[in-house]
Amino acid sequence: MRFPIAFVVTALCVGVTAPATAAPLLTITPSDNIVNVGDSFTIDVAITGEDIVDLFAYQFSLTYGAPQVAPVSIVEGDLPQTAALAAGGSTFFSAECFSDADPAACFAATVPPASFLVANFALDSDFVTPLQVTGQGTLFSVTFKALQEGSADFSALFSGYPDGFYTAEFFGNDPTPLALELRGATVRVVQPTGVPEPATLLLIGTGVIGFRQFAKRRART
């Protein structure tokens, strides 16, 4: 999703740059750092550390480690949704592929490192005026499924415009460029610990019984 040209022009683009002083963090946090193949887990993408000031829109590509993991679902977070609703406004949240008629095919078309675009903006009750939010909170949460062993890296594209990617951009009204610092994450996908099959348990049980009988005979002699 691209923001309408007229909408973008009215905003001052707040780019993501390397901060010289304390700055808000764009933090990617997994619910688990080690997951079993076949299990699901959640990635929370949030603004932490310091308040982001006068935010009313953002868009960026979230990159993830394919083919170890695959996205399943996405949920909008409380920033800027909570403040927008409290002010009588609304947010317009969009995530590439999740709204597609065939999300599986959409994600399958990507190549490592895979990515999808997430965008959101808040408008006042008139649905025209940008609604600016200051604070910290979760931008969105994504549920992934672990598919195969290996390390899956999660990040956000901060610079460059290769095909299919969008650089991280935040929009506000502060004339001074706002810096954010990225905190990515890595999830290790492992095979689940094996549970002995019934036949294996039978062999183990037979061995134990045999050992006991041998021990009894030896004690008699």
C-alpha positions in Angstrom: 0.0 0.0 0.0 1.3 3.5 -0.9 -0.1 6.5 0.8 -2.0 8.9 -1.6 0.3 11.5 -3.1 -1.7 14.4 -1.7 -1.6 12.8 1.7 2.1 12.2 1.7 2.9 15.8 0.5 1.0 17.2 3.5 3.3 15.3 5.9 6.9 15.9 6.8 8.7 12.7 6.2 10.5 11.5 9.3 13.2 9.2 8.2 14.9 6.4 10.1 18.6 7.4 10.7 21.3 6.5 13.1 20.6 8.4 16.3 23.3 10.6 17.9 21.4 10.7 21.2 18.7 8.7 22.9 16.0 8.0 20.4 12.9 5.8 20.1 13.6 2.1 19.4 11.9 0.1 16.7 11.9 -3.2 18.5 11.2 -6.6 17.2 10.4 -9.1 20.0 9.6 -12.8 19.5 7.4 -14.6 22.0 10.0 -17.4 22.0 13.6 -17.4 20.9 13.7 -21.2 20.3 10.7 -22.9 18.7 10.0 -26.4 17.5 9.3 -27.2 13.9 5.5 -27.1 13.4 4.9 -24.7 16.3 3.6 -21.1 16.0 5.0 -18.0 17.7 4.4 -14.3 17.7 6.6 -11.3 16.7 5.7 -8.0 18.3 6.9 -4.8 16.5 6.9 -1.8 18.8 8.2 1.6 19.6 10.0 1.4 22.9 12.7 3.2 24.9 11.7 6.8 24.2 8.4 8.4 23.0 7.9 8.8 19.3 6.6 12.4 18.8 3.6 13.4 16.6 3.4 10.1 14.8 0.4 9.8 12.4 1.7 7.4 9.7 4.3 4.8 9.0 5.2 2.2 6.3 8.0 -0.2 6.1 8.9 -3.7 5.0 9.3 -6.3 7.7 11.8 -8.9 6.7 11.8 -12.5 8.0 13.8 -15.6 7.7 12.5 -17.8 5.0 12.2 -20.7 4.5 12.6 -21.5 8.2 9.3 -19.6 9.0 6.2 -18.3 7.3 3.7 -15.6 8.3 0.2 -16.8 9.2 -1.7 -13.7 10.5 -1.2 -10.1 11.6 -3.0 -7.9 14.1 -2.8 -4.1 14.5 -1.3 -2.9 17.7 -2.3 -0.1 20.1 0.0 2.6 18.5 -1.5 4.7 17.1 -4.9 3.0 17.3 -5.7 3.5 21.0 -5.0 7.3 20.9 -6.9 7.7 17.6 -10.0 6.0 18.9 -9.9 8.0 22.1 -9.9 11.2 20.1 -12.8 10.0 18.0 -10.6 9.3 15.0 -9.7 6.2 13.1 -6.6 4.3 11.8 -6.2 2.7 8.4 -4.0 -0.4 8.8 -2.8 -2.4 5.8 -0.5 -5.4 5.4 0.6 -6.6 2.0 -0.3 -10.3 1.3 -2.6 -10.7 4.3 -5.4 -9.0 2.5 -4.6 -10.8 -0.8 -7.1 -13.3 -2.1 -4.5 -16.0 -1.9 -2.0 -15.1 0.9 -0.1 -18.4 0.6 0.7 -17.8 -3.0 1.6 -14.2 -2.2 4.1 -15.2 0.4 5.4 -18.1 -1.7 6.3 -15.7 -4.4 8.9 -14.0 -2.2 12.5 -15.1 -2.0 14.8 -15.0 1.1 15.0 -12.7 2.8 11.2 -12.6 2.5 9.3 -9.5 3.4 5.9 -7.8 3.4 4.9 -4.2 3.6 3.0 -2.8 6.6 1.4 0.6 6.6 -0.8 2.6 9.0 -2.0 6.2 9.4 -4.4 7.9 11.8 -7.0 10.5 10.9 -9.1 12.8 13.1 -12.9 12.4 13.3 -13.3 14.3 10.1 -11.3 11.5 8.3 -9.2 14.3 6.6 -6.9 15.8 9.3 -3.9 13.8 10.3 -4.1 12.7 14.0 -0.7 13.0 15.6 0.2 10.6 18.5 3.0 10.8 21.0 4.1 7.8 23.0 5.2 4.2 22.9 3.4 1.0 22.1 3.0 -2.0 19.7 2.6 -1.1 16.1 1.5 -4.7 15.1 1.9 -8.3 15.9 2.5 -11.2 13.5 2.0 -14.9 14.0 4.5 -17.1 12.3 4.7 -20.9 11.8 8.1 -22.7 12.1 8.7 -24.8 9.0 12.2 -26.2 9.1 15.4 -26.1 11.2 17.7 -23.1 11.2 18.0 -19.5 12.3 15.3 -17.0 11.2 16.3 -13.3 11.3 13.7 -10.6 11.7 14.4 -7.0 10.8 13.0 -3.9 9.0 14.4 -2.4 5.9 15.9 0.9 6.8 17.6 2.0 3.6 17.5 1.2 -0.1 14.7 0.4 -2.5 15.3 -3.1 -4.0 12.4 -4.6 -5.8 9.6 -5.5 -3.5 10.9 -3.6 -0.5 10.0 -0.3 1.1 12.4 1.6 3.3 11.2 2.3 6.9 9.5 5.7 6.9 7.6 7.5 9.7 5.5 10.6 9.2 5.0 13.5 11.6 5.0 17.3 11.8 8.3 17.9 13.6 10.6 19.9 11.4 13.6 18.2 12.9 14.2 14.7 11.5 13.3 12.0 14.0 15.7 9.2 14.4 14.8 5.6 15.3 17.1 2.8 16.2 16.4 -0.7 15.1 16.4 -3.7 17.4 16.0 -6.9 15.3 15.6 -10.5 16.5 16.6 -14.0 15.7 14.5 -17.1 16.3 16.1 -20.6 16.2 13.9 -23.4 14.8 14.7 -26.9 16.1 13.3 -30.3 15.8 11.1 -31.3 18.7 12.6 -33.7 21.3 11.5 -37.2 20.2 9.1 -39.2 22.2 9.8 -42.9 22.3 7.4 -44.9 20.1 5.5 -47.8 21.6 7.8 -50.4 20.0 10.8 -48.6 21.5 9.2 -48.5 24.9 8.5 -52.3 24.6 12.1 -53.0 23.9 13.3 -50.9 26.8 10.8 -52.6 29.1 11.9 -56.0 28.0 15.5 -55.1 28.6 14.8 -53.9 32.1 12.9 -57.1 33.0 15.7 -59.3 31.5 18.3 -57.4 33.5 16.4 -57.9 36.7 16.1 -61.7 36.1 19.8 -61.9 35.4 20.6 -59.9 38.6 18.4 -62.3 40.7 20.0 -65.4 39.3 23.5 -64.0 39.9 22.5 -63.2 43.5 21.4 -66.8 44.1 24.7 -68.1 42.9 
